[in-house]
Amino acid sequence: GVPSSLLKNTLPLDIITRLQLTHQNLTLPTALMMITAMQEDEDEDERGYKFEYTSQSKARKDCRRGVILIHRGPLGIDAEGNEFFHDDRMSVGRVGDRVYPGDVIAIQTRMTGVKYINSPSDDTHHSSAPFHL
């Protein structure tokens, strides 16, 4: 969860009440804003990414675009100690989805210069993956 004081300092009370938000039960856009607020003193996370959701509008926009993923519960760990996503616990996050403690939020991005082997396109910058999340 997030500190209750952070929730109250980030959003107006009428929105908190209308959406029935608590520090352990947030909408996905609100959770994205809370992550942004909690990392304000940091430059980037350990993977080199910085969340930049300073408004509900931007967070909702990325949710509508299907960019945000929610993994329910902790990530798996393989024999080498690497984290991985369980396909059956992962879904594309939508604006109305709720986020709870223990959920993992991820942002899917298209990597430039990647060509998928079974792609019918010869354009290496815009070829699609052979799977859909």
N, C-alpha and C positions, 0 to 999 in steps of 0.2 A: 504494500500500500504506500500511499504518499502521506506526508504530514498533513493533518487537517488544516493547520495554519496556512500552508502553501495553497491548498485548494481555495480557502476563503480569501487569500490575498490575490489570487489569479483571476477568479471569476466573480461576477456580481451575485449577491445572495439570491436574487430572483431566479437566475439560471440554475444555481445549485439546487434550489427547492423544486423548480419545475421538472428538472431532469432526475430528481431524487439521487443526487450524487453523494457518495460518501468516500472516505479515504481508501476504502477497500472495494468500491463498486463504482467504476467510472465508465463513461462512454469512451469509445476509441479516440475521437478527436480531443476530448479532455485529457485523456492519458498522454497523448502526444504532446499537448501543451505542458503537462506536468513534467514530462521528461526534459523538455526544453528548459523549463524554469529551474529544474534541479541541476542541470549541467551548465548553467550560465558562467560559472567560474572556471570551467574546464574548456580546453580547446577542442579536442576530439576524443572519441572513445578509443579503446585499444585497437580497433580495426580501421581507424582513420576516418570515421564518419561523425558528423555532428548534426544532431537533430535541430531543425530550425522551424519549429511550429509555434510562432508567437501569437497566432490568432486562430480562433475557431474556424474562420473562413478557409485559411490555407490547409488546416488539418482535414476539414471536410472535403475539400477539393481532391486531396490525394487519396482519401478513402473512396470517393466516387470514381476516381481513375483506376482503382484496383491496385494501387502501388503498395499498400500496407498489408502485411500478413500477420495473423495471430496464431501463435502456437500455444495450445492449451496445456499448461503444465511445463515442467522443466524439459530441456533438450536432452536427447539421449547422448551417451558417451560410448564410443567404440573401444575396441581392444587397445588401440594406440593412444587413447585419451582424448581424441578429437570429438567435439560436439557435433551432433547432427539433428536434423528435424525429422520427427515422425510424421509421415504423410497423413496418417489417420487422425492426427491431432492438429493439423494445420488447415487454415482456411483463409480466403481473401477477406480482409477486414472491411466492413461496411460502416457507414456513419452511425447507425443505431446499435452496433455491437457493444457489448459490455466487456470490460477488462477487469480481471480479478488478480489478487496477489498470486504470484507463481506463473502467470502467463508471460510469454515472450513475444514482444512486438518486433517485427522485422520489416525492412523496406526492400522490396525487390527492384533491382535496377538492371537495365540492359547493358551488357558489357560491349563496348565498341571493338570492332575488329575480330569478332568471334563468328565463325562459320560452323553451323551444325551440319554434320555429315549427311543426314537425310533431308536436308532442306532443298526444296525445289528451286530456290533463288540462288543466283550467282553473286548477288550483292552481299558482300560479307558484313556490311555495317547494318543491314536491316533484315537479315534472315531471322526467321522465328525459330524458337526452340521446338523440338519434336514432341513437347508435352505441354499441358496446360495446368496451371495451379487452380 
